[in-house]
Amino acid sequence: MRRPFVLPRFLRLVRALPAPLGLTLLGGCWLDGPQSTFDVSGPVARAQLNLFYTTLWVTAFIFVTVGSVLAYATLRFRARTAADEHAEPPPQSHGNFFVEVGLVSASVLCLVIIAVPTLKAIWFTYDVPAPEAKDAYEITATGQQWWFKFEYPNEQIPGVGPLVTANELVVPAGRPIHVNLRTLDVVHSFWVPKLAGKVDMIPNRANHLWFEADHPGYYYGQCAEFCGDSHAMMRFRVVALAPAAFAAWVANQKEPARVVTPAEVAAAQRQPKVVLASWHGVPGDALAGSPAFDANPFAAWQEKQTPDPADENAALIAQGRHLFQQKTCIACHTVRGQEGVGITGPDLTHVGARSTIAAGVLENTPERMHAWLSNPNHFKPGNKMYNGGFIDPSTGQRLINLNDTEIDALVAYLQSLK
């Protein structure tokens, strides 16, 4: 694939400076976090970063030049004595043809140095370059308050339609991804900092972007346009896989929801674990991942893909499936091949295989899923599962009552869907 030109990285320059000065410039942070735009992993984000550096160096040159001239003039011609206050001013260059033409020419040159890379970056990042367009993989991303739905138009399921997932966008690495951007309600914004810049999802207007992941990995994304109470909790993930791994993932996702049988659990030859009945933590803990997850989220995601019957309780899962129908979860959610045709909430056919729940807010563990089902409004204020599902927003009365035992069963069922 054609790659944009590369400039020296600002961080390398800073790291080469004496430690006190480097720490002063960056406040002790190297700007390489999970959503850093300075640590990119794709050609689109790299083109945007290089354009930033171009603008940075040109404006830094202007700042230093103008500042130096201003400092020189201030020091050289300042009034040192009382007599200097009434001295004749030094010769003025105002109206000097060569000085003014030189200044205008230098300004135009600086603008050209910025404008040419800007136009190239706009052209490059707008859509997949022509030579690679025929190989682009198409995705449709739809923003809703407050989660993302991802459709795969090229992956049709007979009798159902395109493959649909939620909040975790799995793509092939090393291949251009063309994303159609849509919204069902207000303006949202699709942003994966390490892969591509922000593009808005606007009602009644088709929009798009493209990106490519250089290598398999796990990338953090979020909505970057204020869209309501839980805008800050509207997150998602992009998981890039090697071609063979991506094909295997698609094949599994096309399958109906997994059914756990007592025989399968018995074959594991181990006492099944029971889901924790309660979880006592603080919101700050809930919104962060476990140390193992934070250290290597890609490995954590891969581990979630394989069911472990030894950790399952078939009877509890069956009870959870019954409650999923009885408590009207099927009105908003779909579990393909089992129950539900709802589209208001995310498709849960393979929810157990996702690394996060609640639109990227919580790590997908039994404990945190239990906490989410206990009080979703605690983690995402104003969400529609709580208002209109658990609570009638017009009266404030609780519509669905779930005790710990019932939540245990629902968690066991949802965790089994891989």
Sequence and secondary structure as in RCSB ss.txt:
>XXXX:A:sequence
MRRPFVLPRFLRLVRALPAPLGLTLLGGCWLDGPQSTFDVSGPVARAQLNLFYTTLWVTAFIFVTVGSVLAYATL
RFRARTAADEHAEPPPQSHGNFFVEVGLVSASVLCLVIIAVPTLKAIWFTYDVPAPEAKDAYEITATGQQWWFKF
EYPNEQIPGVGPLVTANELVVPAGRPIHVNLRTLDVVHSFWVPKLAGKVDMIPNRANHLWFEADHPGYYYGQCAE
FCGDSHAMMRFRVVALAPAAFAAWVANQKEPARVVTPAEVAAAQRQPKVVLASWHGVPGDALAGSPAFDANPFAA
WQEKQTPDPADENAALIAQGRHLFQQKTCIACHTVRGQEGVGITGPDLTHVGARSTIAAGVLENTPERMHAWLSN
PNHFKPGNKMYNGGFIDPSTGQRLINLNDTEIDALVAYLQSLK
>XXXX:A:secstr
         HHHHHHHS HHHHHHHHTT  S STT TTS  SHHHHHHHHHHHHHHHHHHHHHHHHHHHHHHHHH
HS   STGGGGS      TT HHHHHHHHHHHHHHHHHHHHHHHHHHHHHHS  HHHHTT EEEEEEEETTEEEE
EEEEEEETTTEEEEEESEEEEETTS EEEEEEESSS EEEEETTTEEEEEEBTTB EEEEE  SSSEEEEEEE S
  STTGGG EEEEEEE HHHHHHHHHHHHS      HHHHHHT S      S     HHHHTS  HHHHH HHHH
HHHHTS  GGG  HHHHHHHHHHHHHTTGGGT   TTSS    SS   TTGGG SEETTTTEE  HHHHHHHHH 
HHHHSTT TTTBTTTB TTT  BS    HHHHHHHHHHHHT  
